[in-house]
Amino acid sequence: MSADFNIKPVGASVAAQFIEPAPDAAREAVPTQLPSDKAVTATDALGSVQNNADADNSRLSRQVVIDRAAASIVYQVVDSRTSYVVRQFPDEARLRALAYLRAQDIARQDNANRKTDLMA
């Protein structure tokens, strides 16, 4: 039995289109005529809203840091212009908790390994 395995994509899923028929009330409704000052028209939403993820990602850099106190690997996304950490996993509170628990374990091991003479 082999210890490695591969995951290969089989193909893209196909989405079936389902066109729902209009309800009877909508087919029998009388068209509404509004004055031009009361009418509502759809705006060109694509022209005004720009979701350009590449512009934001160009100034972000990814870093991997080893936190020795917590004995953990930290993944960070840093803004190159300001050097501020935008995202981090695990977060600061989790790293502090890990460092505290690791220090407690080391202190417990030091106490267990200490050879003391209890006989007077």
C-alpha positions, 0 to 999 in steps of 0.5 A: 500500500502506498503512503502517498495519494493524489487528488485530481479534478475530474471536471467542472460541474455543470449548472442546470438552468431552471426557468420558473414560469411567471405566476398567474397574478403577474401575467394578468396584472395591468402594466403601471404607468408612472410619471417620469419624476416618480419612475425608478430606473436601474443605474449602471452599477458596474460602472460606479462600483469597482472591486479591484482586488489586484490593486489591494493585493499589490501592496500586501506581502505574505510572511512566515515567522517562527515564534520561539516563545510559543513554539509556533509558526505564524502566518502574516499578511503585511502592508508593504507601505506601512509595515502593519500586520493586516492579518495573522494566524494564529492571533496575538492572544493565542500566541501569548497563551501558547507561550505562557503554557509552554513556559509552565511546561518547561518550569514543571519539567525543570522541577521534576528533573531537579535532584534535591536531597530531602533527607536531613 
